């Protein structure tokens, strides 16, 4: 499902215009992005938990040249689904979207 299809589905389910649904999504994603930039986690009930994790620096060995290189530390975004979400995925969804 691409962005346009998702916005259309969201608008239909909530009986709103596509423009309103797009603004709502932009607001939601903007708020989430601000929290991630501050290093805060975001929990969406009945869906999952997003958190910023720091990966430590490590040594990487190029298999072709056997050269050792240092990979600097970086921040990554991790997602942990709730048990409900995991069960829905295992069962192939619950049939009502």
MITINU-482252 format. One record per residue (C-alpha): x, y, z; residue number from 0. Coordinates in nm, 3 decimals. Each point is the difference from the previous one (the first is absolute). Last residue first. Layout:
# residues N
figu east=X	north=Y	up=Z	pos=NUM
...
This chain:
# residues 97
figu east=-0.857	north=-0.412	up=0.873	pos=96
figu east=-0.319	north=-0.187	up=0.085	pos=95
figu east=0.126	north=-0.351	up=-0.081	pos=94
figu east=0.215	north=-0.046	up=0.310	pos=93
figu east=0.335	north=-0.007	up=-0.172	pos=92
figu east=0.202	north=-0.293	up=-0.138	pos=91
figu east=-0.014	north=-0.206	up=0.319	pos=90
figu east=0.368	north=0.051	up=0.077	pos=89
figu east=-0.031	north=0.371	up=-0.083	pos=88
figu east=-0.300	north=0.040	up=0.228	pos=87
figu east=0.186	north=-0.182	up=0.279	pos=86
figu east=0.303	north=0.227	up=-0.033	pos=85
figu east=-0.222	north=0.309	up=0.008	pos=84
figu east=-0.173	north=-0.118	up=0.317	pos=83
figu east=0.337	north=-0.086	up=0.160	pos=82
figu east=0.108	north=0.358	up=-0.060	pos=81
figu east=0.250	north=0.075	up=-0.277	pos=80
figu east=0.357	north=0.110	up=0.078	pos=79
figu east=0.144	north=0.256	up=-0.239	pos=78
figu east=0.358	north=0.131	up=-0.001	pos=77
figu east=0.127	north=0.328	up=-0.142	pos=76
figu east=0.377	north=0.024	up=-0.035	pos=75
figu east=0.264	north=0.233	up=0.142	pos=74
figu east=0.359	north=-0.037	up=-0.107	pos=73
figu east=0.344	north=-0.091	up=0.131	pos=72
figu east=0.285	north=0.011	up=-0.252	pos=71
figu east=0.101	north=-0.305	up=-0.207	pos=70
figu east=0.375	north=-0.051	up=0.034	pos=69
figu east=0.161	north=-0.176	up=-0.293	pos=68
figu east=0.216	north=-0.313	up=-0.014	pos=67
figu east=0.130	north=-0.100	up=-0.344	pos=66
figu east=-0.041	north=-0.367	up=-0.092	pos=65
figu east=-0.012	north=0.120	up=-0.364	pos=64
figu east=-0.301	north=-0.197	up=-0.126	pos=63
figu east=-0.162	north=-0.077	up=0.336	pos=62
figu east=0.016	north=0.364	up=0.117	pos=61
figu east=0.034	north=-0.032	up=0.377	pos=60
figu east=-0.218	north=0.227	up=0.210	pos=59
figu east=0.100	north=0.121	up=0.346	pos=58
figu east=-0.275	north=0.139	up=0.215	pos=57
figu east=-0.140	north=0.323	up=0.137	pos=56
figu east=-0.302	north=-0.042	up=0.221	pos=55
figu east=-0.353	north=0.003	up=-0.136	pos=54
figu east=-0.218	north=0.250	up=0.183	pos=53
figu east=-0.369	north=-0.075	up=0.014	pos=52
figu east=-0.293	north=0.232	up=-0.072	pos=51
figu east=-0.331	north=-0.156	up=0.097	pos=50
figu east=-0.328	north=-0.097	up=-0.162	pos=49
figu east=-0.251	north=-0.210	up=0.195	pos=48
figu east=-0.289	north=-0.190	up=-0.149	pos=47
figu east=-0.355	north=-0.031	up=-0.127	pos=46
figu east=-0.269	north=-0.040	up=0.266	pos=45
figu east=0.100	north=0.331	up=0.156	pos=44
figu east=0.257	north=0.200	up=-0.199	pos=43
figu east=0.312	north=0.053	up=0.212	pos=42
figu east=0.254	north=0.263	up=-0.099	pos=41
figu east=0.353	north=0.002	up=0.145	pos=40
figu east=0.192	north=0.320	up=0.068	pos=39
figu east=0.346	north=0.081	up=-0.136	pos=38
figu east=-0.083	north=0.366	up=-0.066	pos=37
figu east=0.017	north=-0.064	up=-0.375	pos=36
figu east=-0.233	north=-0.299	up=0.052	pos=35
figu east=-0.254	north=0.219	up=0.178	pos=34
figu east=0.005	north=0.256	up=-0.281	pos=33
figu east=-0.043	north=-0.279	up=-0.257	pos=32
figu east=-0.308	north=-0.133	up=0.183	pos=31
figu east=-0.159	north=0.345	up=0.007	pos=30
figu east=0.068	north=0.045	up=-0.372	pos=29
figu east=-0.140	north=-0.345	up=-0.077	pos=28
figu east=-0.325	north=0.078	up=0.180	pos=27
figu east=-0.035	north=0.348	up=-0.149	pos=26
figu east=0.075	north=-0.125	up=-0.352	pos=25
figu east=-0.251	north=-0.283	up=0.046	pos=24
figu east=-0.274	north=0.240	up=0.115	pos=23
figu east=0.074	north=0.239	up=-0.288	pos=22
figu east=-0.025	north=-0.291	up=-0.247	pos=21
figu east=-0.328	north=-0.118	up=0.154	pos=20
figu east=-0.142	north=0.352	up=-0.024	pos=19
figu east=0.104	north=0.023	up=-0.367	pos=18
figu east=-0.148	north=-0.345	up=-0.069	pos=17
figu east=-0.331	north=0.121	up=0.137	pos=16
figu east=-0.145	north=-0.152	up=0.313	pos=15
figu east=-0.229	north=-0.292	up=0.078	pos=14
figu east=0.251	north=-0.171	up=0.231	pos=13
figu east=0.025	north=-0.327	up=-0.190	pos=12
figu east=-0.019	north=0.174	up=-0.337	pos=11
figu east=0.271	north=0.255	up=0.083	pos=10
figu east=0.236	north=-0.266	up=0.135	pos=9
figu east=-0.050	north=-0.215	up=-0.310	pos=8
figu east=0.069	north=0.297	up=-0.230	pos=7
figu east=0.308	north=0.096	up=0.203	pos=6
figu east=0.131	north=-0.358	up=-0.022	pos=5
figu east=-0.062	north=-0.021	up=-0.374	pos=4
figu east=0.186	north=0.329	up=-0.056	pos=3
figu east=0.292	north=-0.107	up=0.222	pos=2
figu east=0.051	north=-0.339	up=-0.171	pos=1
figu east=-0.148	north=-0.331	up=0.101	pos=0
